[in-house]
């Protein structure tokens, strides 16, 4: 996916703001906690570099493309790139001393690093490769991540504290978009900032600070192939945008790519529940809550159609949620259709 960012050569020669330096500047501190968060972000960036390198050589290497023949905890076929990317995140944090546990949608249970736990009181939650079906046809894919502070001792190894926190307890969140350039977008609760990987330097260089999503945008992004599986409220919204000028449909099948387009150009991304999957297919801890954290920091809005996503507390590690996310006016419009259908249903029930 093309981006609107450009970095003049003279800027690189004179002063490059790297990711780790930027985190410390955002925190206005060089304390131990600030240094830890900067180091964690640097490790996430390292994972992104390794995955980007693998993707760039995917067609030239054996055992990169295609399926493994295995089924993950979600009941989905596992791609070889999913496995590789998941192992990359584990390997870059294993000897870091920073993170006590990692949890991803590719693992049924969290991965613990006991030697880190006395000092590394953080949890990394991530989707190692989002949109992995795009890998084999050379379309954009991404990684999604969130950092949380570990609560309590987790003596039983169940990560139960993650089931007692809503998304507002996230310390940081972001994504890496692998496309014509490798782009890392993150927030630590003080705005949204984008970095481009400069292969010649091997560093993520600041491209844009304090990104703000437009209040309204022309794009609606959703898989309309599921139209007849949606609730009638979502079908009515879709009919509305079909009949009104100023809307355009864009959908790539890669969540990170579609969200990045919405962030930069405005609009709304929809992944509703269906008759088959009423809760939707996206995971709260690894996908929807991190993206909600990021978009809210950019002035956007995110909900499951009724409740702000950052207010949801998961009841299980791999809980799924519907997703309505994007420009505040566009998300509010989708929610208004849902609220109207609920009102009508309640009125009908009262009459009966």
ZIMOLIN-V980473 format. One record per residue. N is the residue number from 1. NEAR is the number of other C-alpha atoms within 12 Angstrom. D_CENTER is the distance of its C-alpha to the mean C-alpha in Angstrom with 1 decimal. Layout:
N	NEAR	D_CENTER
N	NEAR	D_CENTER
This chain:
1	25	16.5
2	19	18.8
3	25	17.9
4	16	20.3
5	22	20.3
6	21	23.5
7	24	24.9
8	15	28.7
9	13	30.4
10	10	32.5
11	14	29.5
12	21	28.6
13	11	32.2
14	10	32.6
15	14	29.5
16	25	26.0
17	29	23.5
18	30	21.4
19	39	18.1
20	31	20.0
21	27	22.7
22	36	20.4
23	36	18.8
24	27	22.5
25	20	23.5
26	27	20.8
27	25	22.1
28	15	25.7
29	17	26.6
30	19	27.5
31	13	27.8
32	15	26.9
33	22	23.7
34	24	22.7
35	23	23.6
36	29	21.6
37	41	18.4
38	34	19.2
39	29	20.0
40	41	16.8
41	43	14.8
42	31	17.5
43	32	17.0
44	47	13.3
45	40	14.7
46	31	17.4
47	36	15.2
48	46	13.6
49	35	17.3
50	30	18.5
51	36	16.0
52	38	16.7
53	26	20.4
54	26	20.4
55	38	18.8
56	26	21.4
57	19	24.1
58	24	22.9
59	18	25.9
60	12	28.3
61	15	27.6
62	12	28.5
63	20	26.2
64	26	23.0
65	28	22.8
66	24	23.2
67	22	22.8
68	18	24.1
69	12	25.9
70	17	24.1
71	19	22.2
72	22	19.3
73	18	19.1
74	21	17.4
75	14	20.4
76	18	18.8
77	20	20.4
78	30	19.1
79	30	18.9
80	32	20.4
81	41	17.5
82	42	15.3
83	32	18.1
84	31	18.5
85	39	15.0
86	38	15.0
87	27	18.4
88	31	17.5
89	42	15.1
90	35	18.0
91	21	20.7
92	30	19.5
93	35	19.2
94	26	22.3
95	19	24.9
96	28	23.0
97	26	24.5
98	41	21.3
99	41	19.3
100	37	21.1
101	42	18.7
102	48	15.6
103	39	13.9
104	41	11.9
105	41	12.1
106	39	14.8
107	29	17.1
108	20	19.0
109	22	19.6
110	30	18.3
111	31	19.7
112	32	22.1
113	29	23.6
114	25	26.7
115	18	28.2
116	22	25.3
117	29	25.4
118	19	28.4
119	21	26.7
120	34	23.0
121	30	22.0
122	41	18.2
123	42	15.7
124	48	12.7
125	49	10.1
126	48	8.0
127	47	7.5
128	46	10.0
129	45	10.2
130	42	8.4
131	33	11.3
132	38	13.9
133	27	16.6
134	28	16.5
135	33	17.5
136	23	21.1
137	17	21.6
138	22	20.2
139	26	17.5
140	36	14.2
141	44	11.3
142	47	8.3
143	49	6.9
144	54	3.8
145	52	6.1
146	46	8.0
147	44	11.8
148	38	14.3
149	33	18.1
150	32	20.0
151	23	22.4
152	18	25.8
153	21	27.1
154	23	25.3
155	14	28.7
156	11	28.3
157	19	25.2
158	20	23.3
159	35	20.6
160	22	22.0
161	26	20.9
162	39	17.3
163	23	18.9
164	21	20.6
165	27	17.8
166	27	15.8
167	38	12.5
168	31	14.8
169	30	15.7
170	34	12.6
171	36	14.1
172	43	11.3
173	47	7.5
174	49	6.0
175	49	5.3
176	47	8.5
177	44	9.9
178	43	13.1
179	31	15.7
180	21	19.1
181	31	17.9
182	41	15.1
183	44	13.0
184	46	11.1
185	51	9.8
186	51	9.8
187	40	11.5
188	37	13.9
189	30	15.1
190	28	17.3
191	30	15.8
192	39	13.1
193	41	14.3
194	40	14.0
195	40	15.7
196	41	17.2
197	37	18.4
198	28	22.2
199	18	23.5
200	11	26.9
201	14	26.0
202	20	23.2
203	28	21.3
204	40	18.3
205	37	20.3
206	33	19.5
207	33	19.3
208	28	18.6
209	25	18.5
210	26	17.9
211	30	16.2
212	30	17.0
213	34	15.9
214	27	19.1
215	27	20.5
216	29	21.0
217	29	20.2
218	29	21.7
219	35	18.9
220	40	18.0
221	41	15.6
222	35	16.1
223	27	17.9
224	26	21.4
225	15	22.8
226	21	22.0
227	23	24.0
228	19	26.8
229	21	24.6
230	29	23.1
231	28	24.7
232	25	27.4
233	30	25.6
234	37	22.8
235	27	25.5
236	23	27.4
237	34	24.6
238	34	24.2
239	19	28.0
240	18	27.9
241	24	25.7
242	18	27.9
243	12	31.0
244	12	30.1
245	12	30.1
246	15	27.3
247	23	24.4
248	23	23.0
249	25	20.8
250	27	18.1
251	27	16.0
252	30	15.1
253	28	13.8
254	37	10.7
255	42	7.6
256	43	6.3
257	41	10.0
258	38	10.7
259	50	8.3
260	49	9.8
261	35	13.2
262	43	12.9
263	43	12.1
264	37	15.1
265	29	17.5
266	37	16.9
267	43	17.0
268	50	15.0
269	52	12.6
270	47	14.1
271	45	13.4
272	42	16.5
273	30	18.3
274	26	21.2
275	16	24.7
276	14	23.6
277	18	20.3
278	19	20.8
279	23	17.7
280	27	15.5
281	29	13.7
282	34	10.1
283	38	9.9
284	46	9.8
285	47	9.5
286	44	6.9
287	47	4.5
288	53	6.4
289	50	7.7
290	47	5.2
291	53	4.4
292	51	8.1
293	47	9.1
294	48	8.2
295	51	9.8
296	39	12.7
297	35	13.4
298	38	14.0
299	30	16.3
300	40	14.3
301	45	14.2
302	47	12.2
303	40	14.1
304	37	15.0
305	37	17.9
306	30	20.0
307	24	18.4
308	32	15.9
309	35	12.8
310	34	13.2
311	23	16.7
312	31	16.1
313	27	17.3
314	27	16.6
315	20	19.8
316	22	18.6
317	31	16.1
318	35	14.7
319	28	15.0
320	31	13.7
321	39	13.4
322	36	14.0
323	44	11.7
324	46	13.3
325	56	11.5
326	49	12.9
327	40	16.2
328	34	18.1
329	25	21.1
330	36	19.5
331	42	17.5
332	29	20.9
333	32	22.7
334	41	20.8
335	32	21.3
336	21	25.0
337	26	25.6
338	29	24.3
339	21	26.4
340	21	29.4
341	23	29.3
342	19	29.2
343	15	32.1
344	16	34.1
345	16	33.5
346	13	34.7
347	12	37.7
348	11	38.6
349	10	38.5
350	9	40.7
351	8	43.2
352	7	43.5
